Amino acid sequence: MIESNDWDNDENGGVNHVEGNDLLVNDLSENNADGQLATEENLKSADHMSEDDQSYDLLSIENKTVQDISSENDQASNIEEMTEDSQNISVEEVPIKERYPLSELMNETGLGETELDQTYNLTRVQNVDLHNLNFLDNFYRYNYKVIEKRIRDRMEYIRNICQDPSLERNRLGFQRRYNLYQMNELGVSWCPVFKSGSTTWRNYFIDKFVVEPPQEYYLDLLKSRQLTSAKRLRTNQDGKVLYKEENEDNIRFSVIRHPFSRLVSHVKSSGREIEMVHQQAIWIQNAMLEGRSRHVHNATLLQKYKTEFNNYFSWLKAGNAGSDFNRSSDNPFLSPPSPTLSEMVDHIIKKRRIRNDWDGHWMPGHEFCDICRNAYTYIIKLEEEPLELWYLVDMLGLWEDREVFLNRANSSTRKQTEMLEVWNQIESLAESQREFIERHFDVDFRMFDYKRRREVEVREEGG
């Protein structure tokens, strides 16, 4: 299996695999002398973006309290009331099956109950040996009941929120909808949420079902398996949408991630030279020109810098990535030669203002594949791997293939490190930008119980 640089390379973009028209988006600034439209090739190329190998190890969130953030945003108010009501709904306690009896684990490991607790209890384990399959298996088996209850409660919580009719009114209405993909042979249907770890799943399914091994992996290789609106049959009595080409008893699943982690991950991967080429006309050039042109007040100098900026992209397209480009030291468009998080957020604000927004990298996770209407069986959190990942492959009947996913399991140490990076970058934004992205992802924060602000440890005086 050919792996991309990072399993979390979720740019499954391209005009063919998403629902909606094929309108080409003019995503370049009017000031760009050599501007160009985002072509089908540009959009499809977004499927090949990648990011640092550890970019997915973010934000382990165990506290299940939803933060009540005061906001004047009318769009969020209904969801806030809905979420508060949802939290008061008690989940029916159904006994969890003893799938992995403790006695079996004791016999297999030769450890007593106390030793097992010290070795595998998730509240005690600080660092997980991600390359030790036996440890991961025992770690999962010991904590199975905890993970089962956590995900069961999450799915019930999501179903409660989905019952509120105001949810549809609060959709941001992205121009494109992304679809489930049926893998009937495995009895599963999958929704790829960008920047939430879909590349490994995508590659796994391609290796399973594409006859000719591809030179490059991209989502359109699974296009025939899309469950588009044209394939809808009906809605059953439970409100679940059924499709022509999907087995009715397929297990539907997805992987989600903290919204801020998705943003930081995307801007981080976009800074790679090869991704600069892939995403130039999609959003990068436009965002950088808009963000930096105001710093140059001389028209002649501005044109010089823009020309050099365009030459830089031509140089990258010629295959020179990795070598040195002869740039002016004072050219603001090349210092740094990649977009910043602030520039990306400003670009999102502009696209939302004019309602010309199709990019899934900042689409709220709940809008992918219509989570409420498609009635998912399992939604796991990227931050809660490896345990939730092991649970998922177990429930999907893919246990024998679990080693495929070993390269992307998380250790608590890396999670903490990446969490710090995410919050540091988010807190570097202007307050107005932070307020915007909090509103933008409001339903995600509530539906998936993610925090909006970094938790600060408060110590008593003298402590």
LOZA-635070 format. One record per residue (C-alpha): x, y, z. Coordinates in Angstrom, 3 decimals. Layout:
BEGIN
+----------+----------+----------+
:        x :        y :        z :
+----------+----------+----------+
:        X :        Y :        Z :
...
+----------+----------+----------+
This chain:
BEGIN
+----------+----------+----------+
:        x :        y :        z :
+----------+----------+----------+
:    0.000 :    0.000 :    0.000 :
:    1.377 :    3.356 :   -1.019 :
:    1.078 :    5.730 :    1.902 :
:    1.011 :    9.494 :    1.637 :
:    3.329 :   11.441 :    3.918 :
:    0.597 :   11.500 :    6.515 :
:   -2.523 :    9.411 :    6.951 :
:   -4.303 :   12.638 :    7.821 :
:   -3.989 :   13.961 :    4.278 :
:   -7.749 :   14.356 :    3.934 :
:   -7.979 :   16.487 :    0.856 :
:  -10.447 :   14.236 :   -0.820 :
:  -11.489 :   17.123 :   -2.996 :
:  -12.137 :   17.246 :   -6.703 :
:  -15.180 :   18.267 :   -8.657 :
:  -16.199 :   14.694 :   -9.442 :
:  -16.657 :   13.160 :   -6.025 :
:  -18.915 :   15.743 :   -4.447 :
:  -22.524 :   16.508 :   -5.060 :
:  -23.434 :   19.762 :   -6.761 :
:  -22.770 :   21.578 :   -9.966 :
:  -19.402 :   21.865 :  -11.638 :
:  -19.211 :   25.624 :  -11.454 :
:  -15.583 :   26.675 :  -11.439 :
:  -14.737 :   28.980 :   -8.602 :
:  -12.773 :   32.152 :   -9.227 :
:  -10.666 :   32.048 :   -6.120 :
:   -7.983 :   34.595 :   -7.003 :
:   -7.676 :   38.221 :   -6.032 :
:   -8.498 :   40.873 :   -8.600 :
:   -5.056 :   42.266 :   -7.887 :
:   -3.362 :   39.120 :   -9.146 :
:   -1.886 :   40.029 :  -12.504 :
:   -1.601 :   36.413 :  -13.549 :
:   -4.814 :   35.255 :  -11.893 :
:   -6.538 :   32.132 :  -13.039 :
:   -9.719 :   30.207 :  -12.397 :
:   -9.732 :   27.138 :  -10.222 :
:   -9.948 :   24.440 :  -12.865 :
:  -11.079 :   20.854 :  -12.465 :
:   -7.430 :   19.872 :  -12.352 :
:   -6.776 :   22.399 :   -9.588 :
:   -9.689 :   21.107 :   -7.555 :
:   -8.818 :   17.471 :   -8.081 :
:   -5.239 :   18.152 :   -7.070 :
:   -6.449 :   19.030 :   -3.588 :
:   -6.791 :   15.295 :   -3.035 :
:   -3.022 :   14.955 :   -2.872 :
:   -2.279 :   17.346 :   -0.004 :
:   -0.444 :   16.058 :    3.046 :
:    0.770 :   17.216 :    6.431 :
:    3.206 :   16.377 :    9.197 :
:    3.059 :   12.809 :   10.440 :
:    1.995 :   13.851 :   13.900 :
:   -0.521 :   16.507 :   12.914 :
:   -3.456 :   14.367 :   13.910 :
:   -2.326 :   13.793 :   17.506 :
:   -4.349 :   16.597 :   19.019 :
:   -6.574 :   17.396 :   21.952 :
:   -7.419 :   14.373 :   24.094 :
:  -10.734 :   15.431 :   25.560 :
:  -12.186 :   13.398 :   28.413 :
:  -14.265 :   16.071 :   30.177 :
:  -17.784 :   15.737 :   28.821 :
:  -19.056 :   19.190 :   29.776 :
:  -20.106 :   21.500 :   26.943 :
:  -18.780 :   25.015 :   27.393 :
:  -21.474 :   27.670 :   27.407 :
:  -19.922 :   30.538 :   25.507 :
:  -21.861 :   33.788 :   25.570 :
:  -22.447 :   35.061 :   22.055 :
:  -24.673 :   37.541 :   20.280 :
:  -24.793 :   35.282 :   17.262 :
:  -28.483 :   34.613 :   16.608 :
:  -27.593 :   31.655 :   14.456 :
:  -26.114 :   29.823 :   17.433 :
:  -28.799 :   30.596 :   20.010 :
:  -31.229 :   27.859 :   19.013 :
:  -28.507 :   25.223 :   19.049 :
:  -27.346 :   26.416 :   22.460 :
:  -30.831 :   25.903 :   23.914 :
:  -31.130 :   22.591 :   22.127 :
:  -27.816 :   21.347 :   23.510 :
:  -28.680 :   22.327 :   27.055 :
:  -31.927 :   20.368 :   26.733 :
:  -30.034 :   17.391 :   25.292 :
:  -27.732 :   17.262 :   28.271 :
:  -30.733 :   16.818 :   30.553 :
:  -31.946 :   13.747 :   28.654 :
:  -30.908 :   10.619 :   30.479 :
:  -29.457 :    7.858 :   28.345 :
:  -31.112 :    4.502 :   28.925 :
:  -28.590 :    2.281 :   30.606 :
:  -28.243 :   -0.949 :   28.656 :
:  -25.845 :   -3.522 :   30.097 :
:  -22.614 :   -3.721 :   28.119 :
:  -21.812 :   -7.171 :   26.894 :
:  -18.779 :   -8.808 :   28.488 :
:  -16.976 :   -9.003 :   25.158 :
:  -13.527 :   -9.471 :   26.671 :
:  -13.760 :  -11.138 :   30.089 :
:  -11.073 :  -10.048 :   32.525 :
:  -10.393 :  -13.675 :   33.389 :
:   -9.307 :  -14.407 :   29.821 :
:   -6.904 :  -11.465 :   29.826 :
:   -5.484 :  -12.609 :   33.154 :
:   -4.921 :  -16.120 :   31.812 :
:   -3.303 :  -14.914 :   28.594 :
:   -0.987 :  -12.357 :   30.190 :
:   -0.250 :  -14.145 :   33.455 :
:   -0.996 :  -10.909 :   35.296 :
:   -3.204 :  -10.521 :   38.330 :
:   -6.080 :   -8.074 :   38.509 :
:   -4.000 :   -5.397 :   40.231 :
:   -1.130 :   -5.776 :   37.758 :
:   -3.541 :   -5.572 :   34.807 :
:   -5.007 :   -2.374 :   36.193 :
:   -1.576 :   -0.808 :   36.614 :
:   -0.489 :   -1.870 :   33.116 :
:   -3.574 :   -1.217 :   31.000 :
:   -6.012 :    1.086 :   32.793 :
:   -6.411 :    4.079 :   30.450 :
:   -6.372 :    6.469 :   33.416 :
:   -2.930 :    5.168 :   34.373 :
:   -1.226 :    4.661 :   31.005 :
:    0.816 :    7.732 :   30.118 :
:    2.595 :    6.543 :   26.996 :
:    1.317 :    3.912 :   24.598 :
:    3.735 :    1.730 :   22.685 :
:    2.253 :    2.334 :   19.234 :
:    4.377 :   -0.335 :   17.581 :
:    3.477 :   -3.107 :   20.009 :
:    0.394 :   -4.795 :   18.600 :
:    0.041 :   -7.123 :   21.576 :
:    0.050 :   -4.197 :   23.997 :
:   -2.524 :   -2.283 :   21.950 :
:   -4.791 :   -5.318 :   21.805 :
:   -4.617 :   -5.870 :   25.568 :
:   -4.969 :   -2.127 :   26.210 :
:   -8.174 :   -2.115 :   24.179 :
:   -9.570 :   -5.335 :   25.634 :
:   -9.016 :   -4.140 :   29.204 :
:  -10.758 :   -0.793 :   28.544 :
:  -13.434 :   -2.112 :   26.196 :
:  -16.382 :   -1.397 :   28.506 :
:  -15.266 :    2.198 :   29.060 :
:  -14.898 :    2.836 :   25.325 :
:  -18.171 :    1.073 :   24.503 :
:  -20.074 :    3.254 :   26.967 :
:  -18.323 :    6.425 :   25.825 :
:  -19.259 :    5.883 :   22.173 :
:  -22.755 :    4.655 :   23.031 :
:  -23.364 :    7.832 :   25.037 :
:  -21.903 :    9.965 :   22.251 :
:  -24.206 :    8.477 :   19.618 :
:  -27.239 :    8.920 :   21.884 :
:  -26.202 :   12.508 :   22.555 :
:  -25.871 :   13.194 :   18.812 :
:  -29.254 :   11.591 :   18.115 :
:  -30.868 :   13.812 :   20.737 :
:  -29.383 :   16.932 :   19.181 :
:  -30.464 :   15.803 :   15.714 :
:  -34.084 :   15.692 :   16.889 :
:  -34.240 :   19.463 :   17.206 :
:  -35.791 :   21.080 :   14.094 :
:  -33.686 :   24.218 :   14.505 :
:  -30.564 :   22.280 :   13.500 :
:  -31.404 :   22.489 :    9.791 :
:  -31.941 :   26.234 :   10.057 :
:  -28.454 :   26.593 :   11.488 :
:  -26.677 :   24.823 :    8.626 :
:  -24.117 :   27.069 :    6.985 :
:  -25.235 :   25.847 :    3.576 :
:  -21.980 :   25.036 :    1.844 :
:  -22.387 :   24.865 :   -1.920 :
:  -21.282 :   21.258 :   -2.106 :
:  -22.389 :   18.259 :   -0.132 :
:  -20.120 :   15.315 :    0.512 :
:  -21.461 :   11.804 :    0.393 :
:  -21.245 :    8.450 :    2.081 :
:  -19.369 :    5.682 :    0.270 :
:  -20.744 :    2.156 :    0.410 :
:  -18.435 :   -0.804 :    0.877 :
:  -21.168 :   -3.445 :    0.749 :
:  -18.655 :   -6.274 :    0.563 :
:  -17.522 :   -5.321 :    4.077 :
:  -20.965 :   -4.343 :    5.322 :
:  -19.943 :   -0.721 :    5.976 :
:  -20.561 :    2.778 :    4.639 :
:  -18.040 :    5.517 :    5.314 :
:  -18.117 :    9.311 :    5.415 :
:  -14.733 :   11.038 :    4.898 :
:  -14.477 :   14.258 :    6.921 :
:  -11.576 :   16.339 :    5.615 :
:   -8.664 :   16.860 :    7.981 :
:  -10.043 :   14.199 :   10.283 :
:   -7.963 :   11.292 :    9.157 :
:   -9.671 :    9.967 :    6.058 :
:   -6.589 :    9.217 :    3.982 :
:   -5.777 :    5.900 :    5.621 :
:   -9.394 :    4.797 :    5.310 :
:   -9.467 :    5.974 :    1.714 :
:   -6.272 :    4.107 :    0.873 :
:   -7.490 :    1.028 :    2.714 :
:  -10.700 :    0.890 :    0.694 :
:   -8.869 :    1.579 :   -2.576 :
:   -6.489 :   -1.293 :   -1.874 :
:   -9.492 :   -3.509 :   -1.157 :
:  -11.637 :   -2.686 :   -4.145 :
:   -9.650 :   -1.029 :   -6.961 :
:   -8.389 :   -3.769 :   -9.290 :
:   -5.366 :   -1.959 :  -10.715 :
:   -3.028 :   -0.585 :   -8.011 :
:   -2.969 :    3.189 :   -8.620 :
:    0.172 :    5.273 :   -8.907 :
:   -1.576 :    7.918 :   -6.825 :
:   -4.404 :    7.572 :   -4.343 :
:   -7.367 :    9.931 :   -4.572 :
:  -11.009 :    9.647 :   -3.582 :
:  -12.446 :    9.652 :   -7.093 :
:  -11.134 :    6.099 :   -7.457 :
:  -14.102 :    5.193 :   -5.246 :
:  -16.536 :    7.415 :   -7.140 :
:  -18.811 :    4.546 :   -8.225 :
:  -19.500 :    3.835 :   -4.553 :
:  -20.856 :    7.288 :   -3.725 :
:  -24.337 :    7.429 :   -2.259 :
:  -25.582 :   10.613 :   -3.893 :
:  -29.050 :   12.142 :   -3.587 :
:  -29.934 :   10.588 :   -6.953 :
:  -29.559 :    7.161 :   -5.333 :
:  -31.878 :    7.855 :   -2.417 :
:  -34.734 :    5.398 :   -2.074 :
:  -36.741 :    6.533 :    0.901 :
:  -36.592 :    7.422 :    4.563 :
:  -37.511 :    4.604 :    6.919 :
:  -39.672 :    4.876 :   10.023 :
:  -36.622 :    5.748 :   12.133 :
:  -35.790 :    8.706 :    9.888 :
:  -32.829 :    6.978 :    8.261 :
:  -32.262 :    7.737 :    4.582 :
:  -31.906 :    4.565 :    2.512 :
:  -30.040 :    4.303 :   -0.799 :
:  -30.382 :    2.120 :   -3.890 :
:  -26.853 :    0.778 :   -3.888 :
:  -26.310 :    0.386 :   -0.149 :
:  -27.097 :   -2.676 :    1.905 :
:  -29.740 :   -1.578 :    4.373 :
:  -27.885 :   -3.141 :    7.292 :
:  -24.513 :   -1.522 :    6.503 :
:  -22.730 :   -0.008 :    9.484 :
:  -22.287 :    3.716 :    8.817 :
:  -19.294 :    5.395 :   10.408 :
:  -17.094 :    8.450 :   10.365 :
:  -14.127 :    9.958 :   12.195 :
:  -14.363 :   13.522 :   13.465 :
:  -11.869 :   15.945 :   14.954 :
:  -11.741 :   19.190 :   16.904 :
:  -12.579 :   22.020 :   14.456 :
:   -9.538 :   24.075 :   15.436 :
:   -7.278 :   21.076 :   14.934 :
:   -8.659 :   20.703 :   11.425 :
:   -7.891 :   24.345 :   10.624 :
:   -4.356 :   24.240 :   12.030 :
:   -3.716 :   20.931 :   10.297 :
:   -4.871 :   22.319 :    6.955 :
:   -2.798 :   25.484 :    7.046 :
:    0.201 :   23.449 :    8.194 :
:   -0.029 :   20.999 :    5.301 :
:   -0.709 :   23.846 :    2.862 :
:    2.696 :   25.305 :    3.631 :
:    4.509 :   22.497 :    1.869 :
:    5.867 :   23.551 :   -1.484 :
:    4.141 :   20.800 :   -3.439 :
:    0.837 :   21.650 :   -1.758 :
:    1.371 :   25.306 :   -2.638 :
:    1.136 :   24.209 :   -6.262 :
:   -1.917 :   22.016 :   -5.711 :
:   -3.838 :   24.672 :   -3.807 :
:   -2.603 :   27.841 :   -5.502 :
:   -5.787 :   28.603 :   -7.395 :
:   -8.071 :   27.001 :   -4.837 :
:   -7.379 :   29.479 :   -2.049 :
:   -3.709 :   30.045 :   -1.202 :
:   -2.744 :   32.725 :   -3.723 :
:   -5.902 :   34.672 :   -3.126 :
:   -5.527 :   34.573 :    0.668 :
:   -1.877 :   35.622 :    0.605 :
:   -2.421 :   38.474 :   -1.841 :
:   -5.344 :   39.851 :    0.119 :
:   -3.550 :   39.552 :    3.421 :
:   -0.285 :   41.153 :    2.385 :
:   -1.024 :   43.687 :   -0.348 :
:   -2.073 :   46.300 :    2.200 :
:    1.462 :   46.384 :    3.576 :
:    2.880 :   47.741 :    0.297 :
:    1.881 :   51.340 :   -0.501 :
:    3.968 :   51.892 :   -3.613 :
:    2.082 :   50.725 :   -6.730 :
:    5.228 :   50.035 :   -8.744 :
:    6.804 :   48.068 :   -5.933 :
:    3.561 :   46.184 :   -5.369 :
:    3.466 :   45.074 :   -9.002 :
:    7.089 :   43.959 :   -8.792 :
:    6.399 :   41.846 :   -5.734 :
:    3.294 :   40.297 :   -7.302 :
:    5.222 :   39.389 :  -10.434 :
:    7.901 :   37.742 :   -8.348 :
:    5.193 :   35.960 :   -6.351 :
:    3.661 :   34.559 :   -9.556 :
:    7.111 :   33.534 :  -10.762 :
:    7.552 :   31.619 :   -7.530 :
:    4.499 :   29.482 :   -8.296 :
:    5.734 :   28.913 :  -11.844 :
:    9.082 :   27.865 :  -10.409 :
:    7.382 :   25.381 :   -8.080 :
:    5.266 :   23.974 :  -10.917 :
:    8.435 :   23.394 :  -12.909 :
:    9.502 :   20.883 :  -10.279 :
:   11.982 :   22.989 :   -8.363 :
:   10.503 :   22.381 :   -4.917 :
:   13.268 :   21.774 :   -2.427 :
:   15.795 :   24.092 :   -4.048 :
:   16.299 :   27.798 :   -3.401 :
:   14.212 :   30.389 :   -5.234 :
:   15.936 :   33.709 :   -5.892 :
:   13.537 :   36.018 :   -4.072 :
:   13.681 :   39.599 :   -2.871 :
:   14.346 :   39.651 :    0.840 :
:   11.694 :   42.337 :    1.377 :
:    8.929 :   40.749 :   -0.708 :
:    6.010 :   40.363 :    1.754 :
:    4.370 :   37.695 :   -0.415 :
:    7.353 :   35.427 :    0.078 :
:    8.026 :   36.147 :    3.742 :
:    6.950 :   33.521 :    4.571 :
:    6.252 :   31.900 :    1.176 :
:    3.161 :   30.129 :    2.501 :
:   -0.187 :   31.152 :    4.036 :
:   -0.661 :   31.802 :    7.726 :
:   -3.592 :   30.704 :    9.860 :
:   -4.741 :   34.322 :   10.143 :
:   -4.773 :   34.700 :    6.350 :
:   -6.755 :   31.496 :    5.961 :
:   -9.338 :   32.601 :    8.528 :
:   -9.724 :   35.967 :    6.770 :
:  -10.219 :   34.079 :    3.516 :
:  -12.939 :   31.919 :    5.111 :
:  -14.653 :   35.048 :    6.447 :
:  -14.702 :   36.531 :    2.944 :
:  -16.052 :   33.350 :    1.366 :
:  -18.787 :   33.081 :    3.977 :
:  -19.728 :   36.735 :    3.485 :
:  -20.359 :   36.258 :   -0.226 :
:  -21.773 :   32.730 :    0.226 :
:  -19.294 :   31.380 :   -2.319 :
:  -17.953 :   28.546 :   -0.216 :
:  -17.375 :   24.967 :   -1.322 :
:  -14.132 :   23.978 :    0.386 :
:  -14.601 :   21.012 :    2.696 :
:  -11.456 :   21.721 :    4.705 :
:  -13.301 :   24.265 :    6.784 :
:  -16.810 :   22.878 :    6.367 :
:  -18.199 :   21.999 :    9.810 :
:  -17.873 :   18.288 :   10.436 :
:  -21.590 :   17.750 :   11.068 :
:  -22.447 :   18.944 :    7.552 :
:  -20.430 :   16.183 :    5.888 :
:  -22.682 :   13.393 :    4.600 :
:  -25.633 :   14.790 :    6.560 :
:  -24.939 :   13.134 :    9.901 :
:  -28.486 :   13.433 :   11.232 :
:  -30.391 :   12.105 :    8.205 :
:  -27.941 :    9.313 :    7.491 :
:  -28.157 :    7.845 :   11.001 :
:  -24.593 :    6.790 :   11.754 :
:  -23.810 :    3.748 :   13.852 :
:  -20.394 :    4.929 :   15.057 :
:  -18.613 :    8.277 :   15.134 :
:  -15.194 :    8.148 :   16.741 :
:  -12.873 :   10.990 :   17.649 :
:   -9.453 :   11.199 :   16.116 :
:   -8.097 :   12.510 :   19.399 :
:   -9.198 :    9.395 :   21.254 :
:   -7.089 :    6.910 :   19.353 :
:   -5.784 :    4.265 :   19.630 :
:   -8.623 :    2.973 :   21.822 :
:  -11.528 :    4.319 :   19.776 :
:   -9.811 :    3.272 :   16.558 :
:   -9.366 :   -0.283 :   17.853 :
:  -12.995 :   -0.288 :   18.945 :
:  -14.095 :    0.840 :   15.479 :
:  -12.146 :   -1.774 :   13.514 :
:  -13.447 :   -4.366 :   15.965 :
:  -17.090 :   -3.310 :   15.490 :
:  -16.669 :   -3.076 :   11.700 :
:  -15.364 :   -6.631 :   11.523 :
:  -11.970 :   -5.453 :   10.271 :
:   -9.972 :   -6.729 :   13.235 :
:   -7.649 :   -8.841 :   11.098 :
:   -6.612 :   -5.722 :    9.164 :
:   -5.935 :   -3.543 :   12.222 :
:   -2.182 :   -3.455 :   11.592 :
:   -2.884 :   -1.290 :    8.533 :
:   -3.808 :    1.485 :   10.950 :
:   -0.846 :    1.144 :   13.323 :
:    1.079 :    4.008 :   11.697 :
:   -1.517 :    6.537 :   12.811 :
:   -2.404 :    5.634 :   16.385 :
:   -1.760 :    8.332 :   18.982 :
:    0.334 :    8.482 :   22.105 :
:   -0.709 :   10.744 :   24.966 :
:    2.618 :   12.586 :   24.878 :
:    2.174 :   13.567 :   21.235 :
:   -1.442 :   14.536 :   21.873 :
:   -0.381 :   16.965 :   24.575 :
:    2.351 :   18.455 :   22.389 :
:    0.026 :   18.930 :   19.441 :
:   -2.711 :   20.298 :   21.663 :
:   -0.362 :   23.049 :   22.778 :
:    0.456 :   23.911 :   19.171 :
:   -3.213 :   24.150 :   18.225 :
:   -4.181 :   26.406 :   21.115 :
:   -1.097 :   28.576 :   20.657 :
:   -1.968 :   29.178 :   17.013 :
:   -5.644 :   29.811 :   17.702 :
:   -4.794 :   32.253 :   20.474 :
:   -2.486 :   34.152 :   18.121 :
:   -5.529 :   35.182 :   16.064 :
:   -7.307 :   38.479 :   16.568 :
:  -10.279 :   38.250 :   18.901 :
:  -12.682 :   38.957 :   16.033 :
:  -11.211 :   36.038 :   14.081 :
:  -11.528 :   33.707 :   17.033 :
:  -15.124 :   34.762 :   17.589 :
:  -15.858 :   34.079 :   13.922 :
:  -14.465 :   30.546 :   13.897 :
:  -16.231 :   29.797 :   17.176 :
:  -19.517 :   30.800 :   15.554 :
:  -18.601 :   29.040 :   12.302 :
:  -18.120 :   25.714 :   14.084 :
:  -20.764 :   26.299 :   16.738 :
:  -22.830 :   23.172 :   15.998 :
:  -19.681 :   21.021 :   15.855 :
:  -18.623 :   22.216 :   19.291 :
:  -21.995 :   21.277 :   20.691 :
:  -22.764 :   18.126 :   18.753 :
:  -19.341 :   16.549 :   19.318 :
:  -18.685 :   18.100 :   22.727 :
:  -15.471 :   19.943 :   21.917 :
:  -14.064 :   22.897 :   23.817 :
:  -13.919 :   26.391 :   22.313 :
:  -11.213 :   27.785 :   24.568 :
:   -8.119 :   26.331 :   26.184 :
:   -8.708 :   25.118 :   29.699 :
:   -6.473 :   27.007 :   32.110 :
:   -5.403 :   25.309 :   35.290 :
:   -6.300 :   27.497 :   38.271 :
:   -4.108 :   27.128 :   41.316 :
:   -4.834 :   28.391 :   44.770 :
:   -2.424 :   30.882 :   46.278 :
:    0.472 :   29.177 :   47.907 :
:   -0.329 :   26.008 :   45.959 :
+----------+----------+----------+
